[in-house]
Structure formats: structure tokens, C-alpha cells
Amino acid sequence: MQSVLPAWRQVLLFQSPRQLASYAAGTLAAMAAGVFPFIGLPWLMGHGAIPPDILAGTVAFAIAVSLRIPYEVQPVRWRVSSACPGLVADRAAVLLASIDYLPAERANGRTLYRLAPAPSLSWSRWRECKVEVRVQDADVTIIGARIAVRHLHRALRRA
């Protein structure tokens, strides 16, 4: 698997303002939900406040760990050569359906799959989570989110 983005662009984890905004909203909500018991429970139990350096370190660590999410949706390319490329594409479709990717567009040996989010979370949908499967001669090229392509890579190698 190789990255589709140029090297300088891989440093910028966020691919769109919408992705940055939904990531920030989700991270802030999770941090608020996590910090409240972290600060409130010791205070309610009669203990002293948690030192600011420990609190800042915990928040910085949580943000650093959460940055893996945008990293996992950066686009990568994986090319498979096969005597039966149609079978590989069909197997990829089944595997993508198993992780909630649905076909959105089909044209000229190219199928675009998009992640099907829950209706209540449609505001958080990232266009960057798409996966494209192209069949050209004996090659199947899969371009999409790193996490989905890695899942396909592992599953197709086992099969």
C-alpha cells in the first residue's frame, strides 16, 4: 500500500475543513465528558484538586492519541494483479459491505463505496472515508481510507 497524497501533504492530517470541524467537535465533546469526572469526582469525594500539570498532560495525551483517527482515513492505493480480477472486485465488495461501505457510484469498471453512517450522525460523515475499486485488465486498484484498504488487504490475503 502506498499513500496517494504527496509527502508534504501527508503531514497535514486533515483533508478538509469539514473533517477538521467534525473531529474537533467530537474530540471536545469526548474531552468534556472525560474531564468532568476527572475533576468533579475527586472534588465531590472531598479530595483536593488535581494538579494542573497532570490535567494538562492527560489532555495532551488524549489529543495525541485521538489524532490516529484522521491518520487512518488518509487515502492509500493498493494494486492487485489477478487472473480473475472480477472475483477480487466481487470479494472486495462483500468485504466492504461487511464494514458498512455501500456502493454509491458505478461506471466503466470503477465502483465508489461510501461509509453508511447512522442517520443521527450524518453531520459527522467524512467524504474522505470513501473507497474506490477499479478493474483494469488483470489489475484491481483499490484507493481509499487507510483503515478500509488495510482491512481489505488482510482479508484478501487470507482468502
C-alpha positions as a Markdown table, in Angstrom:
| # | Residue | x | y | z |
|---|---|---|---|---|
| 1 | Met | 0.0 | 0.0 | 0.0 |
| 2 | Gln | 1.3 | 3.4 | -0.8 |
| 3 | Ser | -0.1 | 6.9 | 0.0 |
| 4 | Val | -1.9 | 8.8 | -2.7 |
| 5 | Leu | -1.0 | 12.1 | -1.1 |
| 6 | Pro | 2.4 | 13.8 | -1.8 |
| 7 | Ala | 4.9 | 13.6 | 1.1 |
| 8 | Trp | 4.3 | 17.3 | 2.2 |
| 9 | Arg | 0.6 | 16.7 | 2.3 |
| 10 | Gln | 0.8 | 13.7 | 4.5 |
| 11 | Val | 1.9 | 15.9 | 7.4 |
| 12 | Leu | -1.5 | 17.7 | 7.3 |
| 13 | Leu | -3.7 | 15.1 | 8.8 |
| 14 | Phe | -7.0 | 16.8 | 8.0 |
| 15 | Gln | -8.1 | 16.7 | 4.4 |
| 16 | Ser | -11.0 | 19.2 | 4.5 |
| 17 | Pro | -12.4 | 21.9 | 6.8 |
| 18 | Arg | -15.5 | 19.7 | 7.4 |
| 19 | Gln | -13.3 | 16.8 | 8.6 |
| 20 | Leu | -11.4 | 19.2 | 10.9 |
| 21 | Ala | -14.6 | 20.7 | 12.3 |
| 22 | Ser | -16.3 | 17.3 | 13.0 |
| 23 | Tyr | -13.1 | 15.9 | 14.5 |
| 24 | Ala | -12.8 | 19.0 | 16.8 |
| 25 | Ala | -16.4 | 18.8 | 17.8 |
| 26 | Gly | -16.2 | 15.1 | 18.6 |
| 27 | Thr | -12.8 | 15.4 | 20.4 |
| 28 | Leu | -14.0 | 18.4 | 22.5 |
| 29 | Ala | -17.2 | 16.6 | 23.5 |
| 30 | Ala | -15.3 | 13.5 | 24.5 |
| 31 | Met | -12.8 | 15.5 | 26.4 |
| 32 | Ala | -15.6 | 17.4 | 28.2 |
| 33 | Ala | -17.2 | 14.1 | 29.1 |
| 34 | Gly | -13.9 | 12.7 | 30.3 |
| 35 | Val | -12.6 | 15.8 | 32.2 |
| 36 | Phe | -15.8 | 16.3 | 34.2 |
| 37 | Pro | -15.4 | 13.1 | 36.2 |
| 38 | Phe | -11.7 | 13.5 | 36.3 |
| 39 | Ile | -12.1 | 16.9 | 38.0 |
| 40 | Gly | -15.5 | 16.6 | 39.6 |
| 41 | Leu | -15.3 | 13.2 | 41.3 |
| 42 | Pro | -12.2 | 14.0 | 43.5 |
| 43 | Trp | -13.8 | 17.3 | 44.5 |
| 44 | Leu | -17.1 | 15.6 | 45.4 |
| 45 | Met | -15.3 | 13.0 | 47.4 |
| 46 | Gly | -13.6 | 15.7 | 49.4 |
| 47 | His | -10.1 | 15.3 | 47.9 |
| 48 | Gly | -8.0 | 18.2 | 46.7 |
| 49 | Ala | -8.0 | 19.4 | 43.1 |
| 50 | Ile | -5.9 | 17.6 | 40.6 |
| 51 | Pro | -2.7 | 19.5 | 39.8 |
| 52 | Pro | -2.9 | 21.5 | 36.5 |
| 53 | Asp | 0.3 | 19.8 | 35.1 |
| 54 | Ile | -1.3 | 16.3 | 35.4 |
| 55 | Leu | -4.5 | 17.6 | 33.9 |
| 56 | Ala | -2.7 | 19.3 | 31.0 |
| 57 | Gly | -0.6 | 16.2 | 30.4 |
| 58 | Thr | -3.6 | 13.9 | 30.3 |
| 59 | Val | -5.5 | 16.2 | 27.9 |
| 60 | Ala | -2.4 | 16.5 | 25.6 |
| 61 | Phe | -2.0 | 12.7 | 25.6 |
| 62 | Ala | -5.7 | 12.2 | 24.8 |
| 63 | Ile | -5.5 | 14.7 | 21.8 |
| 64 | Ala | -2.3 | 13.0 | 20.6 |
| 65 | Val | -3.9 | 9.5 | 20.7 |
| 66 | Ser | -7.1 | 10.8 | 19.0 |
| 67 | Leu | -5.1 | 12.1 | 16.0 |
| 68 | Arg | -4.9 | 8.5 | 14.8 |
| 69 | Ile | -8.4 | 8.8 | 13.6 |
| 70 | Pro | -7.7 | 11.3 | 10.8 |
| 71 | Tyr | -4.5 | 9.4 | 10.0 |
| 72 | Glu | -6.5 | 6.2 | 9.4 |
| 73 | Val | -8.7 | 7.9 | 6.7 |
| 74 | Gln | -5.8 | 9.3 | 4.7 |
| 75 | Pro | -6.0 | 7.8 | 1.2 |
| 76 | Val | -3.8 | 4.9 | 0.1 |
| 77 | Arg | -3.5 | 2.9 | -3.1 |
| 78 | Trp | -3.2 | -0.9 | -3.3 |
| 79 | Arg | -2.9 | -2.7 | -6.6 |
| 80 | Val | -3.7 | -6.4 | -7.0 |
| 81 | Ser | -2.8 | -8.4 | -10.1 |
| 82 | Ser | -5.0 | -11.4 | -10.6 |
| 83 | Ala | -6.0 | -13.9 | -13.3 |
| 84 | Cys | -9.7 | -13.3 | -12.2 |
| 85 | Pro | -9.9 | -9.6 | -11.4 |
| 86 | Gly | -13.7 | -9.7 | -11.3 |
| 87 | Leu | -13.6 | -12.2 | -8.5 |
| 88 | Val | -11.3 | -10.0 | -6.5 |
| 89 | Ala | -13.6 | -7.0 | -7.1 |
| 90 | Asp | -16.6 | -9.0 | -6.0 |
| 91 | Arg | -14.9 | -10.3 | -2.9 |
| 92 | Ala | -13.8 | -6.7 | -2.1 |
| 93 | Ala | -17.5 | -5.6 | -2.5 |
| 94 | Val | -18.6 | -8.3 | 0.0 |
| 95 | Leu | -15.8 | -7.3 | 2.5 |
| 96 | Leu | -16.6 | -3.6 | 2.2 |
| 97 | Ala | -20.3 | -4.4 | 2.8 |
| 98 | Ser | -19.3 | -6.2 | 6.0 |
| 99 | Ile | -17.8 | -3.0 | 7.3 |
| 100 | Asp | -20.8 | -0.8 | 6.3 |
| 101 | Tyr | -19.5 | 0.5 | 3.0 |
| 102 | Leu | -22.2 | 0.7 | 0.3 |
| 103 | Pro | -21.8 | 1.2 | -3.4 |
| 104 | Ala | -22.5 | 4.9 | -4.3 |
| 105 | Glu | -21.4 | 5.1 | -8.0 |
| 106 | Arg | -20.6 | 2.6 | -10.7 |
| 107 | Ala | -19.1 | 3.5 | -14.1 |
| 108 | Asn | -16.6 | 1.9 | -16.6 |
| 109 | Gly | -15.1 | -0.8 | -14.2 |
| 110 | Arg | -15.0 | 1.7 | -11.3 |
| 111 | Thr | -17.1 | 1.4 | -8.2 |
| 112 | Leu | -17.1 | 4.0 | -5.5 |
| 113 | Tyr | -18.1 | 2.9 | -2.0 |
| 114 | Arg | -19.1 | 5.3 | 0.9 |
| 115 | Leu | -19.4 | 4.6 | 4.5 |
| 116 | Ala | -23.0 | 4.4 | 5.6 |
| 117 | Pro | -23.3 | 6.4 | 8.9 |
| 118 | Ala | -26.1 | 6.2 | 11.3 |
| 119 | Pro | -28.8 | 8.7 | 10.4 |
| 120 | Ser | -28.4 | 10.6 | 13.6 |
| 121 | Leu | -24.7 | 11.1 | 12.9 |
| 122 | Ser | -24.9 | 12.2 | 9.2 |
| 123 | Trp | -23.4 | 15.6 | 10.2 |
| 124 | Ser | -20.1 | 13.8 | 11.0 |
| 125 | Arg | -19.8 | 12.0 | 7.7 |
| 126 | Trp | -16.4 | 12.4 | 6.1 |
| 127 | Arg | -16.1 | 12.3 | 2.3 |
| 128 | Glu | -12.6 | 11.1 | 2.9 |
| 129 | Cys | -13.8 | 7.7 | 4.1 |
| 130 | Lys | -14.7 | 6.6 | 0.5 |
| 131 | Val | -13.1 | 3.6 | -1.2 |
| 132 | Glu | -12.8 | 3.2 | -4.9 |
| 133 | Val | -12.3 | -0.2 | -6.6 |
| 134 | Arg | -11.1 | -0.1 | -10.3 |
| 135 | Val | -10.8 | -3.1 | -12.5 |
| 136 | Gln | -8.4 | -2.6 | -15.5 |
| 137 | Asp | -7.4 | -5.6 | -17.5 |
| 138 | Ala | -5.8 | -8.0 | -14.9 |
| 139 | Asp | -5.3 | -5.4 | -12.2 |
| 140 | Val | -7.7 | -4.3 | -9.4 |
| 141 | Thr | -6.7 | -1.0 | -7.9 |
| 142 | Ile | -8.2 | -0.1 | -4.6 |
| 143 | Ile | -7.9 | 3.6 | -3.5 |
| 144 | Gly | -9.4 | 4.7 | -0.2 |
| 145 | Ala | -9.2 | 5.3 | 3.5 |
| 146 | Arg | -6.1 | 3.6 | 5.0 |
| 147 | Ile | -8.2 | 1.6 | 7.6 |
| 148 | Ala | -10.6 | 0.2 | 5.0 |
| 149 | Val | -7.9 | -0.7 | 2.5 |
| 150 | Arg | -5.9 | -2.4 | 5.2 |
| 151 | His | -9.0 | -4.4 | 6.2 |
| 152 | Leu | -9.4 | -5.5 | 2.5 |
| 153 | His | -5.7 | -6.2 | 2.2 |
| 154 | Arg | -5.7 | -8.5 | 5.2 |
| 155 | Ala | -8.9 | -10.3 | 4.3 |
| 156 | Leu | -8.0 | -10.8 | 0.7 |
| 157 | Arg | -4.6 | -12.1 | 1.6 |
| 158 | Arg | -6.2 | -14.7 | 3.9 |
| 159 | Ala | -8.6 | -15.8 | 1.2 |
